[in-house]
Amino acid sequence: MTADVCPNGPLEVVHVISGLSTGGAEMALYKLLQGSNRRGFSHRVVSMLTPGPLAEKMRALGVSVESLDMRRGIPNPRGLISLVKLLRRTRPNIVQCWMYHADLLGGLAARMAGRMPLLWGIRNSTLDAKTSKRTTIQVVRLCARLSRLLPSRIICCSKEAMRIHIDLGYAAQKFVVIPNGFDLDLFKPDPAARREVRGELGVRDDAILIGLGARFDPQKDHLNFVEAASVLAARHANVEFVLWGDEITWDNHILADAIAKSGFGARFHLLGWRGDTSRLSAALDIGALSSAYGEAFPNVLGEIMACGVPCVATNVGDSALIIADTGRVVPIRDSQALTSGWEELISIGPDKRADLGAAARRRVQAHFKLSDVVSRYETVYLDLARRDLNIANAPNR
């Protein structure tokens, strides 16, 4: 596949990313590494911050992981110099950056290290002026200006995010949209997991279980979820809610107090971070997304849909495109609309919900299958490497 481009071995790709926690961008990179053609592509990951929990999982795949040991929020020229030295030493065929700060640092380092194809990555849609850091907004504005100069391509995980960033001044002709992908062998309908998880939580098999997987962050708008859930719980005695993600525990006083005020605390299950999201997703009757801004392509929707579960999501990023006619999409920050969306799926009964769930899984199979998404990334790598090789071999004029 790559013999005509790199006769001496696989294409070497260096990925520059802010950190290696379990966020959406980090998981997208991990899944890309997991599914990559090892005979055709060799990967190295550089984390700007001290590596998080995904670092060891990546190393277990045989991928080299290094850190620039930068501190969050503090500009450090040493990190830039270290990255320049790494790129000069390794001379990769492709440099791929993930998220704004990595785009800026990796873009500057790739230019300083010498000519090499550079990919930027955009994983956000809107930036909320009230909650986004001022430095992040400044980085985005600077990247918009530099987008005509530094990257060869800009890979964006959603059409809505691409539209927003073009409006912000990014070079429109450089965009390539590649959605997130999902492992359909891992995320699948699983009756055994459904029984086991419900048994662990003490949830009856005939109860309606609604789930949200997301870290605690203003972007995810958990308080909107709780408000909508409170109204639904008052109307339906057989509905329960399960939430998981970083800081989604009863020790989180903001979340716990909001649930306590609802009067339905016994109906909520807060699980914290979990490594078995495929089991949790398969245990649901309805998946949920309550985000208010910032989402581009929410991973949780694809994961839950792949498990044969219909979703109700707020209209952020590409949620409407992902769900299409397999669930419901409602306005942001509107708890009444979120409650109504859930009630619609409850009212149609278990058989029709199952039909919607089956359609949701088919949609993921048709449009967001992980192997297809990995192939699209690798096609971009090959195109840029061939272009770079042709330029390098072109006669001087």
Secondary structure, 3 states (H helix, E strand, C coil): CCCCCCCCCCEEEEEEECCCCCCHHHHHHHHHHHHCCCCCEEEEEEECCCCCCHHHHHHHCCCEEEECCCCCCCCCHHHHHHHHHHHHHHCCCEEEEECHHHHHHHHHHHHHHCCCCEEEEECCCCCCCCCCCHHHHHHHHHHHHHCCCCCCEEEECCHHHHHHHHHCCCCHHHEEECCCCECCCCCCCCHHHHHHHHHHHCCCCCCEEEEEECCCCHHHCHHHHHHHHHHHHHHCCCEEEEEECCCCCCCCHHHHHHHHHHCCHHHEEECCCCCCHHHHHHCCCEEEECCCCCCCCCHHHHHHHHCCCCEEEECCCCHHHHHCCCCEEECCCCHHHHHHHHHHHHHCHHHHHHHHHHHHHHHHHHHCEHHHHHHHHHHHHHHHHHHHHHHHHCCCC
